[in-house]
Amino acid sequence: MRILLKILLFPVVLVLTVLVAFCRFFCLFSGMILGIVAVLLFLIGLLVLFAGRVDGFIGFMVLAWLVSPYGLPLAASWLTERVADFNRMLKSI
């Protein structure tokens, strides 16, 4: 019975393995690019602050935080790891 379940779950495990590998690569690559974008948004925010627009500065700081490694890339990495955990659970059946 266990062998039959493994055979039935093999396509799911295969797809999840490829998906996790792609997502990990995409998270690393996008983290590098978004880190550069976060620095640029921070610098633009400083220019806006020196121009006297505090609301624009706050907006740019929020955007810089979202694209920094502690914003959306961290959420994507967390979600990727949960899918990897699910994949490992399926492999252990």
C-alpha atoms as one frame of an Amber mdcrd trajectory, in Angstrom:
protein
   0.000   0.000   0.000   2.837   2.383   0.869   4.567   1.716  -2.459   1.358
   2.524  -4.325   1.074   5.821  -2.449   4.683   6.685  -3.307   4.045   5.933
  -6.964   0.937   8.122  -6.968   2.738  11.001  -5.212   5.866  10.855  -7.397
   4.634  13.453  -9.960   3.654  15.843  -7.154   7.032  15.440  -5.456   8.829
  15.951  -8.764   6.924  19.155  -9.535   7.449  20.477  -6.004  11.179  19.731
  -6.172  11.555  21.682  -9.420   9.349  24.502  -8.088  11.376  24.837  -4.881
  14.662  24.869  -6.805  13.349  27.571  -9.156  11.948  29.638  -6.292  15.208
  29.466  -4.324  17.169  30.639  -7.367  14.618  33.374  -8.055  14.723  34.541
  -4.409  18.513  34.805  -4.454  18.644  36.585  -7.794  15.800  38.976  -7.027
  17.263  39.654  -3.576  20.416  41.020  -5.184  18.496  43.196  -7.630  15.999
  44.412  -5.045  18.826  45.252  -2.632  20.179  47.703  -5.196  16.680  49.089
  -5.777  16.229  49.526  -2.009  19.398  51.620  -1.785  18.246  53.777  -4.706
  14.821  54.284  -3.117  16.497  55.242   0.149  18.666  57.833  -1.613  15.670
  59.241  -3.480  13.824  59.398  -0.161  16.663  61.430   1.323  16.526  63.832
  -1.618  12.779  64.198  -1.136  13.309  64.840   2.590  15.833  67.581   1.861
  13.308  69.076  -0.551  10.940  69.439   2.409   8.407  66.680   1.678   8.180
  64.487   4.772   5.215  62.497   3.438   7.165  61.617   0.287  10.141  60.623
   2.426   7.994  58.255   4.484   6.554  56.749   1.310   9.990  56.112  -0.157
  11.209  54.604   3.116   8.264  52.205   3.179   8.968  51.208  -0.427  12.676
  50.787   0.338  11.822  48.542   3.298   9.425  46.458   1.205  12.032  45.695
  -1.461  14.895  45.323   1.026  15.978  41.821   2.137  13.722  42.232   5.210
  10.520  42.889   3.273   8.985  40.932   0.442  12.071  38.780  -0.326  11.993
  37.491   3.258   8.316  36.591   2.890   9.044  34.811  -0.396  11.918  32.869
   1.193   9.686  31.866   4.105   6.982  30.637   1.749   9.530  28.724  -0.335
  10.818  26.976   2.776   7.288  25.964   3.793   6.773  24.400   0.349  10.142
  22.645   0.729   9.044  21.309   4.132   5.838  19.997   2.578   7.888  18.380
  -0.194  10.172  16.693   2.368   7.117  15.454   4.234   5.764  13.912   1.034
   9.144  12.312   0.296   9.223  10.695   3.729   5.947   8.838   3.155
